[in-house]
Amino acid sequence: MKGEREGGMTCSKGPQVIGLISDGDESAYRWEADHLVTWCKQNNLELNALKTVEMVVDFRKNPAPPAPITLCGSTIDTVESFLFLGSTIFQDLKWELNISSLVKKAQQRMYFLRQLKKFNLPKTMMVHFYTAIIESILTSSITIWYAAATAKDKGRLQRVIRSAEEVIGCNLPPLQDLYATRTLKHAGKIVADPSHPGHRLFETLPSGRRLRSIRTKTSRHMNSFFPSTTSLINKARKPS
């Protein structure tokens, strides 16, 4: 983002702090870091600064190196990626390596599906196994990364589904349908909850039939959750 950068800290098995830094003013972000330390002390929680890292997302052409953050007398290491809720987030906000990890895990679990095939398990039971053990891996955080994933990466995931179809001997939901189903369900919860921070981003047009499109300046923003989900909802509501 031109003229802006985001900073974020994450603690191993602990809280995360995210801040938007505009025009080089880091005061609000650093206040949040200091406030985190104070809050932990007040609530009798021990903050391990040695297990805390910072990741900076900066898309300016000539970004200045960020000044280090200090917590509890220790300087926080800056990293290019970190694991958050099972998904690997990289500072370039690309998902290739995260998807590679998902494909690897799913392929490892395909071994067990093939073993069940050898024991002549009924198709219904094999589909249940696939849904719980393999599909759950393929769709991990899919509402976040699918719209921004490349066609090549989507194809890699879809090939795992096709392999499962060949083993089980029946059709399975394609990746696009899995994404749409989960995204619409998640968006429905946000729309129904006025207290959700993203509730106001799903603004209904006066006609009441469609949502107001979110203006974006970059493909990166367009492929993020709220703009891509708004487009998906409008397509779902389009009369056939």
Secondary structure in CASP SS format (residue, H / E / C, confidence):
PFRMAT SS
TARGET T0000
AUTHOR 0000-0000-0000
METHOD secondary structure of the structure
MODEL  1
M C 1.00
K C 1.00
G C 1.00
E E 1.00
R E 1.00
E E 1.00
G E 1.00
G E 1.00
M E 1.00
T E 1.00
C E 1.00
S C 1.00
K C 1.00
G C 1.00
P C 1.00
Q E 1.00
V E 1.00
I E 1.00
G E 1.00
L E 1.00
I E 1.00
S E 1.00
D C 1.00
G C 1.00
D E 1.00
E C 1.00
S H 1.00
A H 1.00
Y H 1.00
R H 1.00
W H 1.00
E H 1.00
A H 1.00
D H 1.00
H H 1.00
L H 1.00
V H 1.00
T H 1.00
W H 1.00
C H 1.00
K H 1.00
Q H 1.00
N C 1.00
N C 1.00
L C 1.00
E C 1.00
L C 1.00
N C 1.00
A H 1.00
L H 1.00
K H 1.00
T E 1.00
V E 1.00
E E 1.00
M E 1.00
V E 1.00
V E 1.00
D C 1.00
F C 1.00
R C 1.00
K C 1.00
N C 1.00
P C 1.00
A C 1.00
P C 1.00
P C 1.00
A C 1.00
P C 1.00
I C 1.00
T E 1.00
L E 1.00
C C 1.00
G C 1.00
S E 1.00
T E 1.00
I C 1.00
D E 1.00
T E 1.00
V C 1.00
E C 1.00
S E 1.00
F E 1.00
L E 1.00
F E 1.00
L C 1.00
G C 1.00
S E 1.00
T E 1.00
I E 1.00
F E 1.00
Q C 1.00
D C 1.00
L C 1.00
K C 1.00
W C 1.00
E H 1.00
L H 1.00
N H 1.00
I H 1.00
S H 1.00
S H 1.00
L H 1.00
V H 1.00
K H 1.00
K H 1.00
A H 1.00
Q H 1.00
Q H 1.00
R H 1.00
M H 1.00
Y H 1.00
F H 1.00
L H 1.00
R H 1.00
Q H 1.00
L H 1.00
K H 1.00
K H 1.00
F C 1.00
N C 1.00
L C 1.00
P C 1.00
K H 1.00
T H 1.00
M H 1.00
M H 1.00
V H 1.00
H H 1.00
F H 1.00
Y H 1.00
T H 1.00
A H 1.00
I H 1.00
I H 1.00
E H 1.00
S H 1.00
I H 1.00
L H 1.00
T C 1.00
S C 1.00
S C 1.00
I H 1.00
T H 1.00
I H 1.00
W H 1.00
Y H 1.00
A H 1.00
A H 1.00
A C 1.00
T C 1.00
A H 1.00
K H 1.00
D H 1.00
K H 1.00
G H 1.00
R H 1.00
L H 1.00
Q H 1.00
R H 1.00
V H 1.00
I H 1.00
R H 1.00
S H 1.00
A H 1.00
E H 1.00
E H 1.00
V H 1.00
I H 1.00
G C 1.00
C C 1.00
N C 1.00
L C 1.00
P C 1.00
P C 1.00
L H 1.00
Q H 1.00
D H 1.00
L H 1.00
Y H 1.00
A H 1.00
T H 1.00
R H 1.00
T H 1.00
L H 1.00
K H 1.00
H H 1.00
A H 1.00
G H 1.00
K H 1.00
I H 1.00
V H 1.00
A C 1.00
D C 1.00
P C 1.00
S C 1.00
H C 1.00
P C 1.00
G C 1.00
H H 1.00
R H 1.00
L H 1.00
F C 1.00
E C 1.00
T E 1.00
L C 1.00
P C 1.00
S C 1.00
G C 1.00
R C 1.00
R C 1.00
L E 1.00
R C 1.00
S C 1.00
I C 1.00
R C 1.00
T C 1.00
K C 1.00
T C 1.00
S H 1.00
R H 1.00
H H 1.00
M H 1.00
N C 1.00
S C 1.00
F H 1.00
F H 1.00
P H 1.00
S H 1.00
T H 1.00
T H 1.00
S H 1.00
L H 1.00
I H 1.00
N H 1.00
K H 1.00
A H 1.00
R H 1.00
K C 1.00
P C 1.00
S C 1.00
END
